[in-house]
Amino acid sequence: MLTDLNGLLTLFLALTGFAALAAVVVDVLKRLNVIGDGQAPLASLIINLVGFVLFVLANILGLDVAGLDKVLGSVASLLVTLLGLLWPLIASRGFHAGLRGVPLLSYSHKR
């Protein structure tokens, strides 16, 4: 168990799984219009501060922080994959709606 704050900060910065998950969460919040582009840095800061506090608590409790980071990295990877699969389906509906009524580019059975 490490109790030196500088050492903990160095270890926290090496947690790539948490960093990836934080980035995905901010991106999802932006896509859902929960936060705007201008609010993304503040949201990222808040997520990272909460993550650091949880990291310090996990370290004090003796939890396997490296194992937790791997799980968070896997969750981030899964979310990125799911968003990558869902986004074209959502975007195609918007493109179809935009092309509706344009001659030679769209067709409808309705008259």
Distance bins in CASP14 RR format, pairs under 12 A and 6 or more apart:
PFRMAT RR
TARGET T0000
AUTHOR 0000-0000-0000
RMODE 2
METHOD distances of the structure
MODEL  1
1 7 0 0 0 0 0 1 0 0 0 0 0
1 8 0 0 0 0 0 1 0 0 0 0 0
1 11 0 0 0 0 0 1 0 0 0 0 0
1 56 0 0 0 0 0 1 0 0 0 0 0
1 57 0 0 0 0 0 1 0 0 0 0 0
1 58 0 0 0 0 0 1 0 0 0 0 0
1 59 1 0 0 1 0 0 0 0 0 0 0
1 60 1 0 0 1 0 0 0 0 0 0 0
1 61 0 0 0 0 1 0 0 0 0 0 0
1 62 1 0 1 0 0 0 0 0 0 0 0
1 63 0 0 0 0 0 1 0 0 0 0 0
1 64 0 0 0 0 0 1 0 0 0 0 0
1 65 0 0 0 0 0 1 0 0 0 0 0
2 8 1 0 1 0 0 0 0 0 0 0 0
2 9 0 0 0 0 0 1 0 0 0 0 0
2 10 0 0 0 0 1 0 0 0 0 0 0
2 11 1 0 0 1 0 0 0 0 0 0 0
2 12 0 0 0 0 0 1 0 0 0 0 0
2 55 0 0 0 0 0 1 0 0 0 0 0
2 56 0 0 0 0 1 0 0 0 0 0 0
2 58 0 0 0 0 0 1 0 0 0 0 0
2 59 1 0 0 1 0 0 0 0 0 0 0
2 60 0 0 0 0 1 0 0 0 0 0 0
2 62 0 0 0 0 0 1 0 0 0 0 0
2 65 0 0 0 0 1 0 0 0 0 0 0
3 11 0 0 0 0 0 1 0 0 0 0 0
3 56 0 0 0 0 1 0 0 0 0 0 0
3 59 0 0 0 0 1 0 0 0 0 0 0
3 60 1 0 0 1 0 0 0 0 0 0 0
3 62 0 0 0 0 0 1 0 0 0 0 0
4 10 0 0 0 0 1 0 0 0 0 0 0
4 11 0 0 0 0 1 0 0 0 0 0 0
4 56 0 0 0 0 0 1 0 0 0 0 0
4 59 0 0 0 0 0 1 0 0 0 0 0
5 11 0 0 0 0 0 1 0 0 0 0 0
5 12 0 0 0 0 0 1 0 0 0 0 0
5 52 0 0 0 0 0 1 0 0 0 0 0
5 53 0 0 0 0 0 1 0 0 0 0 0
5 55 0 0 0 0 0 1 0 0 0 0 0
5 56 0 0 0 0 1 0 0 0 0 0 0
5 59 0 0 0 0 0 1 0 0 0 0 0
5 60 0 0 0 0 0 1 0 0 0 0 0
6 12 0 0 0 0 0 1 0 0 0 0 0
6 13 0 0 0 0 0 1 0 0 0 0 0
7 13 0 0 0 0 1 0 0 0 0 0 0
7 14 0 0 0 0 0 1 0 0 0 0 0
7 52 0 0 0 0 0 1 0 0 0 0 0
7 55 0 0 0 0 0 1 0 0 0 0 0
7 56 0 0 0 0 0 1 0 0 0 0 0
7 59 0 0 0 0 1 0 0 0 0 0 0
8 14 0 0 0 0 0 1 0 0 0 0 0
8 15 0 0 0 0 0 1 0 0 0 0 0
8 51 0 0 0 0 0 1 0 0 0 0 0
8 52 0 0 0 0 1 0 0 0 0 0 0
8 53 0 0 0 0 0 1 0 0 0 0 0
8 54 0 0 0 0 0 1 0 0 0 0 0
8 55 1 0 0 1 0 0 0 0 0 0 0
8 56 1 0 1 0 0 0 0 0 0 0 0
8 57 0 0 0 0 0 1 0 0 0 0 0
8 58 0 0 0 0 0 1 0 0 0 0 0
8 59 1 0 0 1 0 0 0 0 0 0 0
8 60 0 0 0 0 1 0 0 0 0 0 0
8 65 0 0 0 0 1 0 0 0 0 0 0
9 15 0 0 0 0 0 1 0 0 0 0 0
9 48 0 0 0 0 0 1 0 0 0 0 0
9 49 0 0 0 0 0 1 0 0 0 0 0
9 51 0 0 0 0 0 1 0 0 0 0 0
9 52 1 0 0 1 0 0 0 0 0 0 0
9 55 0 0 0 0 1 0 0 0 0 0 0
9 56 0 0 0 0 1 0 0 0 0 0 0
9 59 0 0 0 0 0 1 0 0 0 0 0
10 52 0 0 0 0 0 1 0 0 0 0 0
10 55 0 0 0 0 0 1 0 0 0 0 0
11 18 0 0 0 0 0 1 0 0 0 0 0
11 52 0 0 0 0 0 1 0 0 0 0 0
11 55 1 0 0 1 0 0 0 0 0 0 0
11 56 0 0 0 0 1 0 0 0 0 0 0
11 58 0 0 0 0 0 1 0 0 0 0 0
11 59 1 0 0 1 0 0 0 0 0 0 0
11 65 1 0 0 1 0 0 0 0 0 0 0
11 66 0 0 0 0 1 0 0 0 0 0 0
11 69 0 0 0 0 1 0 0 0 0 0 0
12 18 1 0 0 1 0 0 0 0 0 0 0
12 19 0 0 0 0 1 0 0 0 0 0 0
12 22 0 0 0 0 0 1 0 0 0 0 0
12 48 0 0 0 0 1 0 0 0 0 0 0
12 49 0 0 0 0 0 1 0 0 0 0 0
12 50 0 0 0 0 0 1 0 0 0 0 0
12 51 1 0 0 1 0 0 0 0 0 0 0
12 52 1 0 1 0 0 0 0 0 0 0 0
12 53 0 0 0 0 0 1 0 0 0 0 0
12 54 0 0 0 0 1 0 0 0 0 0 0
12 55 1 0 1 0 0 0 0 0 0 0 0
12 56 0 0 0 0 1 0 0 0 0 0 0
12 57 0 0 0 0 0 1 0 0 0 0 0
12 58 0 0 0 0 0 1 0 0 0 0 0
12 59 0 0 0 0 1 0 0 0 0 0 0
12 65 0 0 0 0 1 0 0 0 0 0 0
12 66 0 0 0 0 0 1 0 0 0 0 0
12 68 0 0 0 0 0 1 0 0 0 0 0
12 69 0 0 0 0 1 0 0 0 0 0 0
13 19 0 0 0 0 1 0 0 0 0 0 0
13 48 0 0 0 0 1 0 0 0 0 0 0
13 51 0 0 0 0 0 1 0 0 0 0 0
13 52 0 0 0 0 1 0 0 0 0 0 0
13 55 0 0 0 0 0 1 0 0 0 0 0
13 69 0 0 0 0 0 1 0 0 0 0 0
14 55 0 0 0 0 0 1 0 0 0 0 0
14 65 0 0 0 0 0 1 0 0 0 0 0
14 66 0 0 0 0 1 0 0 0 0 0 0
14 69 0 0 0 0 1 0 0 0 0 0 0
15 21 0 0 0 0 1 0 0 0 0 0 0
15 22 0 0 0 0 1 0 0 0 0 0 0
15 48 0 0 0 0 0 1 0 0 0 0 0
15 51 0 0 0 0 1 0 0 0 0 0 0
15 52 0 0 0 0 1 0 0 0 0 0 0
15 54 0 0 0 0 0 1 0 0 0 0 0
15 55 1 0 0 1 0 0 0 0 0 0 0
15 58 0 0 0 0 0 1 0 0 0 0 0
15 59 0 0 0 0 0 1 0 0 0 0 0
15 65 1 0 0 1 0 0 0 0 0 0 0
15 66 0 0 0 0 1 0 0 0 0 0 0
15 67 0 0 0 0 1 0 0 0 0 0 0
15 68 0 0 0 0 1 0 0 0 0 0 0
15 69 1 0 1 0 0 0 0 0 0 0 0
15 70 0 0 0 0 1 0 0 0 0 0 0
15 71 0 0 0 0 0 1 0 0 0 0 0
15 72 1 0 0 1 0 0 0 0 0 0 0
15 73 0 0 0 0 1 0 0 0 0 0 0
15 76 0 0 0 0 0 1 0 0 0 0 0
16 22 0 0 0 0 0 1 0 0 0 0 0
16 23 0 0 0 0 0 1 0 0 0 0 0
16 66 0 0 0 0 0 1 0 0 0 0 0
16 69 1 0 0 1 0 0 0 0 0 0 0
16 70 0 0 0 0 1 0 0 0 0 0 0
16 72 0 0 0 0 1 0 0 0 0 0 0
16 73 1 0 0 1 0 0 0 0 0 0 0
16 74 0 0 0 0 0 1 0 0 0 0 0
16 76 0 0 0 0 1 0 0 0 0 0 0
16 77 0 0 0 0 0 1 0 0 0 0 0
17 23 0 0 0 0 1 0 0 0 0 0 0
17 24 0 0 0 0 1 0 0 0 0 0 0
17 25 0 0 0 0 0 1 0 0 0 0 0
17 51 0 0 0 0 0 1 0 0 0 0 0
17 55 0 0 0 0 0 1 0 0 0 0 0
17 65 0 0 0 0 0 1 0 0 0 0 0
17 66 0 0 0 0 0 1 0 0 0 0 0
17 67 0 0 0 0 1 0 0 0 0 0 0
17 68 0 0 0 0 1 0 0 0 0 0 0
17 69 1 0 1 0 0 0 0 0 0 0 0
17 70 1 0 0 1 0 0 0 0 0 0 0
17 71 0 0 0 0 1 0 0 0 0 0 0
17 72 1 0 1 0 0 0 0 0 0 0 0
17 73 1 1 0 0 0 0 0 0 0 0 0
17 74 0 0 0 0 1 0 0 0 0 0 0
17 75 0 0 0 0 1 0 0 0 0 0 0
17 76 1 0 0 1 0 0 0 0 0 0 0
17 77 0 0 0 0 1 0 0 0 0 0 0
17 78 0 0 0 0 0 1 0 0 0 0 0
17 79 0 0 0 0 0 1 0 0 0 0 0
17 80 0 0 0 0 0 1 0 0 0 0 0
18 24 0 0 0 0 0 1 0 0 0 0 0
18 25 0 0 0 0 0 1 0 0 0 0 0
18 44 0 0 0 0 0 1 0 0 0 0 0
18 47 0 0 0 0 1 0 0 0 0 0 0
18 48 0 0 0 0 1 0 0 0 0 0 0
18 50 0 0 0 0 0 1 0 0 0 0 0
18 51 1 0 0 1 0 0 0 0 0 0 0
18 52 0 0 0 0 1 0 0 0 0 0 0
18 54 0 0 0 0 1 0 0 0 0 0 0
18 55 1 0 0 1 0 0 0 0 0 0 0
18 58 0 0 0 0 0 1 0 0 0 0 0
18 65 0 0 0 0 1 0 0 0 0 0 0
18 66 0 0 0 0 0 1 0 0 0 0 0
18 67 0 0 0 0 0 1 0 0 0 0 0
18 68 0 0 0 0 1 0 0 0 0 0 0
18 69 1 0 1 0 0 0 0 0 0 0 0
18 70 0 0 0 0 0 1 0 0 0 0 0
18 71 0 0 0 0 0 1 0 0 0 0 0
18 72 1 0 1 0 0 0 0 0 0 0 0
18 73 1 0 0 1 0 0 0 0 0 0 0
18 74 0 0 0 0 0 1 0 0 0 0 0
18 75 0 0 0 0 0 1 0 0 0 0 0
18 76 0 0 0 0 1 0 0 0 0 0 0
19 25 0 0 0 0 0 1 0 0 0 0 0
19 26 0 0 0 0 0 1 0 0 0 0 0
19 44 0 0 0 0 1 0 0 0 0 0 0
19 47 0 0 0 0 1 0 0 0 0 0 0
19 48 0 0 0 0 1 0 0 0 0 0 0
19 51 0 0 0 0 0 1 0 0 0 0 0
19 52 0 0 0 0 0 1 0 0 0 0 0
19 55 0 0 0 0 0 1 0 0 0 0 0
19 69 0 0 0 0 1 0 0 0 0 0 0
19 72 0 0 0 0 1 0 0 0 0 0 0
19 73 0 0 0 0 1 0 0 0 0 0 0
19 76 0 0 0 0 1 0 0 0 0 0 0
20 26 0 0 0 0 0 1 0 0 0 0 0
20 27 0 0 0 0 0 1 0 0 0 0 0
20 47 0 0 0 0 0 1 0 0 0 0 0
20 69 0 0 0 0 1 0 0 0 0 0 0
20 70 0 0 0 0 0 1 0 0 0 0 0
20 71 0 0 0 0 0 1 0 0 0 0 0
20 72 1 0 0 1 0 0 0 0 0 0 0
20 73 1 0 1 0 0 0 0 0 0 0 0
20 74 0 0 0 0 1 0 0 0 0 0 0
20 75 0 0 0 0 1 0 0 0 0 0 0
20 76 1 1 0 0 0 0 0 0 0 0 0
20 77 1 0 0 1 0 0 0 0 0 0 0
20 78 0 0 0 0 0 1 0 0 0 0 0
20 79 0 0 0 0 1 0 0 0 0 0 0
20 80 0 0 0 0 1 0 0 0 0 0 0
21 27 0 0 0 0 0 1 0 0 0 0 0
21 28 0 0 0 0 0 1 0 0 0 0 0
21 44 0 0 0 0 0 1 0 0 0 0 0
21 47 0 0 0 0 1 0 0 0 0 0 0
21 48 0 0 0 0 0 1 0 0 0 0 0
21 50 0 0 0 0 0 1 0 0 0 0 0
21 51 0 0 0 0 1 0 0 0 0 0 0
21 54 0 0 0 0 0 1 0 0 0 0 0
21 68 0 0 0 0 0 1 0 0 0 0 0
21 69 0 0 0 0 1 0 0 0 0 0 0
21 70 0 0 0 0 0 1 0 0 0 0 0
21 71 0 0 0 0 1 0 0 0 0 0 0
21 72 1 0 1 0 0 0 0 0 0 0 0
21 73 1 0 0 1 0 0 0 0 0 0 0
21 74 0 0 0 0 1 0 0 0 0 0 0
21 75 1 0 1 0 0 0 0 0 0 0 0
21 76 1 0 1 0 0 0 0 0 0 0 0
21 77 0 0 0 0 1 0 0 0 0 0 0
21 78 0 0 0 0 0 1 0 0 0 0 0
21 79 1 0 0 1 0 0 0 0 0 0 0
21 80 0 0 0 0 1 0 0 0 0 0 0
22 28 0 0 0 0 0 1 0 0 0 0 0
22 29 0 0 0 0 0 1 0 0 0 0 0
22 40 0 0 0 0 0 1 0 0 0 0 0
22 41 0 0 0 0 0 1 0 0 0 0 0
22 43 0 0 0 0 1 0 0 0 0 0 0
22 44 1 0 0 1 0 0 0 0 0 0 0
22 45 0 0 0 0 1 0 0 0 0 0 0
22 46 0 0 0 0 1 0 0 0 0 0 0
22 47 1 0 1 0 0 0 0 0 0 0 0
22 48 1 0 0 1 0 0 0 0 0 0 0
22 49 0 0 0 0 0 1 0 0 0 0 0
22 50 0 0 0 0 1 0 0 0 0 0 0
22 51 1 0 0 1 0 0 0 0 0 0 0
22 52 0 0 0 0 0 1 0 0 0 0 0
22 54 0 0 0 0 0 1 0 0 0 0 0
22 55 0 0 0 0 0 1 0 0 0 0 0
22 69 0 0 0 0 0 1 0 0 0 0 0
22 72 0 0 0 0 1 0 0 0 0 0 0
22 73 0 0 0 0 0 1 0 0 0 0 0
22 75 0 0 0 0 0 1 0 0 0 0 0
22 76 0 0 0 0 1 0 0 0 0 0 0
22 79 0 0 0 0 0 1 0 0 0 0 0
23 29 0 0 0 0 0 1 0 0 0 0 0
23 30 0 0 0 0 0 1 0 0 0 0 0
23 40 0 0 0 0 1 0 0 0 0 0 0
23 41 0 0 0 0 0 1 0 0 0 0 0
23 43 0 0 0 0 0 1 0 0 0 0 0
23 44 1 0 0 1 0 0 0 0 0 0 0
23 47 0 0 0 0 1 0 0 0 0 0 0
23 48 0 0 0 0 0 1 0 0 0 0 0
23 72 0 0 0 0 0 1 0 0 0 0 0
23 73 0 0 0 0 0 1 0 0 0 0 0
23 76 1 0 0 1 0 0 0 0 0 0 0
23 77 0 0 0 0 0 1 0 0 0 0 0
23 79 0 0 0 0 0 1 0 0 0 0 0
23 80 0 0 0 0 1 0 0 0 0 0 0
23 83 0 0 0 0 0 1 0 0 0 0 0
24 30 0 0 0 0 0 1 0 0 0 0 0
24 31 0 0 0 0 0 1 0 0 0 0 0
24 44 0 0 0 0 0 1 0 0 0 0 0
24 47 0 0 0 0 0 1 0 0 0 0 0
24 72 0 0 0 0 1 0 0 0 0 0 0
24 73 0 0 0 0 1 0 0 0 0 0 0
24 74 0 0 0 0 0 1 0 0 0 0 0
24 75 0 0 0 0 1 0 0 0 0 0 0
24 76 1 0 1 0 0 0 0 0 0 0 0
24 77 0 0 0 0 1 0 0 0 0 0 0
24 78 0 0 0 0 1 0 0 0 0 0 0
24 79 1 0 1 0 0 0 0 0 0 0 0
24 80 1 0 1 0 0 0 0 0 0 0 0
24 81 0 0 0 0 0 1 0 0 0 0 0
24 82 0 0 0 0 0 1 0 0 0 0 0
24 83 1 0 0 1 0 0 0 0 0 0 0
24 84 0 0 0 0 0 1 0 0 0 0 0
25 31 0 0 0 0 0 1 0 0 0 0 0
25 32 0 0 0 0 0 1 0 0 0 0 0
25 34 0 0 0 0 0 1 0 0 0 0 0
25 35 0 0 0 0 0 1 0 0 0 0 0
25 40 0 0 0 0 0 1 0 0 0 0 0
25 43 0 0 0 0 1 0 0 0 0 0 0
25 44 0 0 0 0 1 0 0 0 0 0 0
25 46 0 0 0 0 0 1 0 0 0 0 0
25 47 1 0 0 1 0 0 0 0 0 0 0
25 48 0 0 0 0 0 1 0 0 0 0 0
25 50 0 0 0 0 0 1 0 0 0 0 0
25 51 0 0 0 0 0 1 0 0 0 0 0
25 72 0 0 0 0 0 1 0 0 0 0 0
25 73 0 0 0 0 0 1 0 0 0 0 0
25 75 0 0 0 0 1 0 0 0 0 0 0
25 76 0 0 0 0 1 0 0 0 0 0 0
25 79 0 0 0 0 1 0 0 0 0 0 0
25 80 0 0 0 0 0 1 0 0 0 0 0
25 83 0 0 0 0 0 1 0 0 0 0 0
26 32 0 0 0 0 0 1 0 0 0 0 0
26 34 0 0 0 0 1 0 0 0 0 0 0
26 35 1 0 0 1 0 0 0 0 0 0 0
26 36 0 0 0 0 1 0 0 0 0 0 0
26 37 0 0 0 0 0 1 0 0 0 0 0
26 38 0 0 0 0 0 1 0 0 0 0 0
26 39 0 0 0 0 1 0 0 0 0 0 0
26 40 1 0 1 0 0 0 0 0 0 0 0
26 41 0 0 0 0 1 0 0 0 0 0 0
26 42 0 0 0 0 1 0 0 0 0 0 0
26 43 1 0 1 0 0 0 0 0 0 0 0
26 44 1 0 1 0 0 0 0 0 0 0 0
26 45 0 0 0 0 0 1 0 0 0 0 0
26 46 0 0 0 0 1 0 0 0 0 0 0
26 47 1 0 0 1 0 0 0 0 0 0 0
26 48 0 0 0 0 0 1 0 0 0 0 0
26 76 0 0 0 0 0 1 0 0 0 0 0
26 79 0 0 0 0 0 1 0 0 0 0 0
27 34 0 0 0 0 0 1 0 0 0 0 0
27 35 0 0 0 0 0 1 0 0 0 0 0
27 36 0 0 0 0 0 1 0 0 0 0 0
27 37 0 0 0 0 0 1 0 0 0 0 0
27 40 0 0 0 0 1 0 0 0 0 0 0
27 43 0 0 0 0 0 1 0 0 0 0 0
27 44 0 0 0 0 0 1 0 0 0 0 0
27 47 0 0 0 0 0 1 0 0 0 0 0
27 76 0 0 0 0 0 1 0 0 0 0 0
27 79 0 0 0 0 1 0 0 0 0 0 0
27 80 0 0 0 0 1 0 0 0 0 0 0
27 83 1 0 0 1 0 0 0 0 0 0 0
27 84 0 0 0 0 0 1 0 0 0 0 0
27 87 0 0 0 0 0 1 0 0 0 0 0
28 34 0 0 0 0 1 0 0 0 0 0 0
28 35 0 0 0 0 1 0 0 0 0 0 0
28 40 0 0 0 0 0 1 0 0 0 0 0
28 43 0 0 0 0 0 1 0 0 0 0 0
28 47 0 0 0 0 0 1 0 0 0 0 0
28 75 0 0 0 0 0 1 0 0 0 0 0
28 76 0 0 0 0 0 1 0 0 0 0 0
28 79 1 0 0 1 0 0 0 0 0 0 0
28 80 0 0 0 0 1 0 0 0 0 0 0
28 82 0 0 0 0 0 1 0 0 0 0 0
28 83 1 0 0 1 0 0 0 0 0 0 0
28 84 0 0 0 0 0 1 0 0 0 0 0
28 86 0 0 0 0 0 1 0 0 0 0 0
28 87 0 0 0 0 0 1 0 0 0 0 0
29 35 1 0 1 0 0 0 0 0 0 0 0
29 36 0 0 0 0 1 0 0 0 0 0 0
29 37 0 0 0 0 0 1 0 0 0 0 0
29 38 0 0 0 0 0 1 0 0 0 0 0
29 39 0 0 0 0 1 0 0 0 0 0 0
29 40 1 0 0 1 0 0 0 0 0 0 0
29 42 0 0 0 0 0 1 0 0 0 0 0
29 43 1 0 0 1 0 0 0 0 0 0 0
29 44 0 0 0 0 1 0 0 0 0 0 0
29 46 0 0 0 0 0 1 0 0 0 0 0
29 47 0 0 0 0 1 0 0 0 0 0 0
30 36 1 0 1 0 0 0 0 0 0 0 0
30 37 1 0 0 1 0 0 0 0 0 0 0
30 38 0 0 0 0 1 0 0 0 0 0 0
30 39 0 0 0 0 1 0 0 0 0 0 0
30 40 1 0 0 1 0 0 0 0 0 0 0
30 41 0 0 0 0 0 1 0 0 0 0 0
30 43 0 0 0 0 1 0 0 0 0 0 0
30 44 0 0 0 0 0 1 0 0 0 0 0
30 83 0 0 0 0 0 1 0 0 0 0 0
31 37 0 0 0 0 0 1 0 0 0 0 0
31 40 0 0 0 0 0 1 0 0 0 0 0
31 79 0 0 0 0 0 1 0 0 0 0 0
31 83 1 0 0 1 0 0 0 0 0 0 0
31 84 0 0 0 0 0 1 0 0 0 0 0
31 86 0 0 0 0 0 1 0 0 0 0 0
31 87 0 0 0 0 1 0 0 0 0 0 0
31 90 0 0 0 0 1 0 0 0 0 0 0
31 91 0 0 0 0 0 1 0 0 0 0 0
32 83 0 0 0 0 0 1 0 0 0 0 0
32 90 0 0 0 0 0 1 0 0 0 0 0
33 39 0 0 0 0 0 1 0 0 0 0 0
34 40 0 0 0 0 0 1 0 0 0 0 0
34 43 0 0 0 0 1 0 0 0 0 0 0
35 41 0 0 0 0 1 0 0 0 0 0 0
35 42 0 0 0 0 1 0 0 0 0 0 0
35 43 1 0 1 0 0 0 0 0 0 0 0
35 44 0 0 0 0 1 0 0 0 0 0 0
35 45 0 0 0 0 0 1 0 0 0 0 0
35 46 0 0 0 0 0 1 0 0 0 0 0
35 47 0 0 0 0 0 1 0 0 0 0 0
36 42 0 0 0 0 1 0 0 0 0 0 0
36 43 0 0 0 0 1 0 0 0 0 0 0
37 43 0 0 0 0 0 1 0 0 0 0 0
37 44 0 0 0 0 0 1 0 0 0 0 0
38 44 0 0 0 0 0 1 0 0 0 0 0
39 45 0 0 0 0 0 1 0 0 0 0 0
39 46 0 0 0 0 1 0 0 0 0 0 0
39 47 0 0 0 0 0 1 0 0 0 0 0
40 46 0 0 0 0 0 1 0 0 0 0 0
40 47 0 0 0 0 0 1 0 0 0 0 0
41 47 0 0 0 0 0 1 0 0 0 0 0
41 48 0 0 0 0 0 1 0 0 0 0 0
42 48 0 0 0 0 0 1 0 0 0 0 0
42 49 0 0 0 0 0 1 0 0 0 0 0
43 49 0 0 0 0 0 1 0 0 0 0 0
43 50 0 0 0 0 0 1 0 0 0 0 0
44 50 0 0 0 0 0 1 0 0 0 0 0
44 51 0 0 0 0 0 1 0 0 0 0 0
45 51 0 0 0 0 0 1 0 0 0 0 0
45 52 0 0 0 0 0 1 0 0 0 0 0
46 52 0 0 0 0 0 1 0 0 0 0 0
46 53 0 0 0 0 0 1 0 0 0 0 0
47 53 0 0 0 0 0 1 0 0 0 0 0
47 54 0 0 0 0 0 1 0 0 0 0 0
47 72 0 0 0 0 0 1 0 0 0 0 0
48 54 0 0 0 0 0 1 0 0 0 0 0
48 55 0 0 0 0 1 0 0 0 0 0 0
49 55 0 0 0 0 0 1 0 0 0 0 0
49 56 0 0 0 0 0 1 0 0 0 0 0
50 56 0 0 0 0 0 1 0 0 0 0 0
50 57 0 0 0 0 0 1 0 0 0 0 0
51 57 0 0 0 0 1 0 0 0 0 0 0
51 58 0 0 0 0 1 0 0 0 0 0 0
51 59 0 0 0 0 0 1 0 0 0 0 0
51 65 0 0 0 0 0 1 0 0 0 0 0
51 68 0 0 0 0 0 1 0 0 0 0 0
51 69 0 0 0 0 0 1 0 0 0 0 0
51 72 0 0 0 0 1 0 0 0 0 0 0
52 58 0 0 0 0 0 1 0 0 0 0 0
52 59 0 0 0 0 0 1 0 0 0 0 0
52 65 0 0 0 0 0 1 0 0 0 0 0
53 59 0 0 0 0 0 1 0 0 0 0 0
53 60 0 0 0 0 0 1 0 0 0 0 0
54 60 0 0 0 0 0 1 0 0 0 0 0
54 61 0 0 0 0 0 1 0 0 0 0 0
54 63 0 0 0 0 1 0 0 0 0 0 0
54 65 0 0 0 0 1 0 0 0 0 0 0
54 68 0 0 0 0 1 0 0 0 0 0 0
54 69 0 0 0 0 0 1 0 0 0 0 0
54 72 0 0 0 0 0 1 0 0 0 0 0
55 61 0 0 0 0 0 1 0 0 0 0 0
55 62 0 0 0 0 0 1 0 0 0 0 0
55 63 0 0 0 0 1 0 0 0 0 0 0
55 65 1 0 0 1 0 0 0 0 0 0 0
55 66 0 0 0 0 0 1 0 0 0 0 0
55 68 0 0 0 0 1 0 0 0 0 0 0
55 69 0 0 0 0 1 0 0 0 0 0 0
55 72 0 0 0 0 0 1 0 0 0 0 0
56 62 0 0 0 0 0 1 0 0 0 0 0
56 63 0 0 0 0 0 1 0 0 0 0 0
56 65 0 0 0 0 1 0 0 0 0 0 0
57 63 0 0 0 0 1 0 0 0 0 0 0
57 65 0 0 0 0 0 1 0 0 0 0 0
57 68 0 0 0 0 0 1 0 0 0 0 0
58 64 0 0 0 0 1 0 0 0 0 0 0
58 65 1 0 1 0 0 0 0 0 0 0 0
58 66 0 0 0 0 0 1 0 0 0 0 0
58 67 0 0 0 0 0 1 0 0 0 0 0
58 68 1 0 0 1 0 0 0 0 0 0 0
58 69 0 0 0 0 1 0 0 0 0 0 0
58 72 0 0 0 0 0 1 0 0 0 0 0
59 65 1 0 1 0 0 0 0 0 0 0 0
59 66 0 0 0 0 0 1 0 0 0 0 0
59 68 0 0 0 0 0 1 0 0 0 0 0
59 69 0 0 0 0 0 1 0 0 0 0 0
61 68 0 0 0 0 0 1 0 0 0 0 0
62 68 0 0 0 0 0 1 0 0 0 0 0
63 69 0 0 0 0 0 1 0 0 0 0 0
63 71 0 0 0 0 0 1 0 0 0 0 0
64 70 0 0 0 0 1 0 0 0 0 0 0
64 71 0 0 0 0 1 0 0 0 0 0 0
65 71 0 0 0 0 0 1 0 0 0 0 0
65 72 0 0 0 0 0 1 0 0 0 0 0
66 72 0 0 0 0 0 1 0 0 0 0 0
66 73 0 0 0 0 0 1 0 0 0 0 0
67 73 0 0 0 0 1 0 0 0 0 0 0
67 74 0 0 0 0 0 1 0 0 0 0 0
68 74 0 0 0 0 0 1 0 0 0 0 0
68 75 0 0 0 0 0 1 0 0 0 0 0
69 75 0 0 0 0 0 1 0 0 0 0 0
69 76 0 0 0 0 0 1 0 0 0 0 0
70 76 0 0 0 0 0 1 0 0 0 0 0
70 77 0 0 0 0 0 1 0 0 0 0 0
71 77 0 0 0 0 0 1 0 0 0 0 0
71 78 0 0 0 0 0 1 0 0 0 0 0
72 78 0 0 0 0 0 1 0 0 0 0 0
72 79 0 0 0 0 0 1 0 0 0 0 0
73 79 0 0 0 0 1 0 0 0 0 0 0
73 80 0 0 0 0 1 0 0 0 0 0 0
73 81 0 0 0 0 0 1 0 0 0 0 0
74 80 0 0 0 0 0 1 0 0 0 0 0
74 81 0 0 0 0 0 1 0 0 0 0 0
75 81 0 0 0 0 0 1 0 0 0 0 0
75 82 0 0 0 0 0 1 0 0 0 0 0
76 82 0 0 0 0 0 1 0 0 0 0 0
76 83 0 0 0 0 0 1 0 0 0 0 0
77 83 0 0 0 0 0 1 0 0 0 0 0
77 84 0 0 0 0 0 1 0 0 0 0 0
78 84 0 0 0 0 0 1 0 0 0 0 0
78 85 0 0 0 0 0 1 0 0 0 0 0
79 85 0 0 0 0 0 1 0 0 0 0 0
79 86 0 0 0 0 0 1 0 0 0 0 0
79 87 0 0 0 0 0 1 0 0 0 0 0
80 86 0 0 0 0 0 1 0 0 0 0 0
80 87 0 0 0 0 0 1 0 0 0 0 0
81 87 0 0 0 0 0 1 0 0 0 0 0
82 89 0 0 0 0 0 1 0 0 0 0 0
83 89 0 0 0 0 0 1 0 0 0 0 0
83 90 0 0 0 0 1 0 0 0 0 0 0
83 91 0 0 0 0 0 1 0 0 0 0 0
84 90 0 0 0 0 0 1 0 0 0 0 0
84 91 0 0 0 0 0 1 0 0 0 0 0
85 91 0 0 0 0 0 1 0 0 0 0 0
86 92 0 0 0 0 0 1 0 0 0 0 0
86 93 0 0 0 0 0 1 0 0 0 0 0
87 93 0 0 0 0 0 1 0 0 0 0 0
87 94 0 0 0 0 0 1 0 0 0 0 0
88 94 0 0 0 0 0 1 0 0 0 0 0
88 95 0 0 0 0 1 0 0 0 0 0 0
89 95 0 0 0 0 0 1 0 0 0 0 0
89 96 0 0 0 0 0 1 0 0 0 0 0
90 96 0 0 0 0 0 1 0 0 0 0 0
90 97 0 0 0 0 0 1 0 0 0 0 0
91 97 0 0 0 0 0 1 0 0 0 0 0
91 98 0 0 0 0 0 1 0 0 0 0 0
92 98 0 0 0 0 0 1 0 0 0 0 0
92 99 0 0 0 0 0 1 0 0 0 0 0
93 99 0 0 0 0 0 1 0 0 0 0 0
93 100 0 0 0 0 0 1 0 0 0 0 0
94 100 0 0 0 0 1 0 0 0 0 0 0
94 106 0 0 0 0 0 1 0 0 0 0 0
95 102 0 0 0 0 0 1 0 0 0 0 0
95 105 0 0 0 0 0 1 0 0 0 0 0
95 106 0 0 0 0 1 0 0 0 0 0 0
96 102 0 0 0 0 0 1 0 0 0 0 0
96 105 0 0 0 0 0 1 0 0 0 0 0
96 106 1 0 0 1 0 0 0 0 0 0 0
96 107 0 0 0 0 0 1 0 0 0 0 0
96 108 0 0 0 0 1 0 0 0 0 0 0
97 106 0 0 0 0 1 0 0 0 0 0 0
97 108 0 0 0 0 0 1 0 0 0 0 0
98 105 0 0 0 0 1 0 0 0 0 0 0
98 106 0 0 0 0 1 0 0 0 0 0 0
99 105 1 0 1 0 0 0 0 0 0 0 0
99 106 1 0 1 0 0 0 0 0 0 0 0
99 107 0 0 0 0 1 0 0 0 0 0 0
99 108 0 0 0 0 0 1 0 0 0 0 0
100 106 1 0 1 0 0 0 0 0 0 0 0
100 107 0 0 0 0 1 0 0 0 0 0 0
100 108 1 0 0 1 0 0 0 0 0 0 0
100 110 0 0 0 0 1 0 0 0 0 0 0
101 107 0 0 0 0 1 0 0 0 0 0 0
101 108 1 0 0 1 0 0 0 0 0 0 0
101 110 0 0 0 0 0 1 0 0 0 0 0
101 111 0 0 0 0 0 1 0 0 0 0 0
102 108 0 0 0 0 0 1 0 0 0 0 0
END
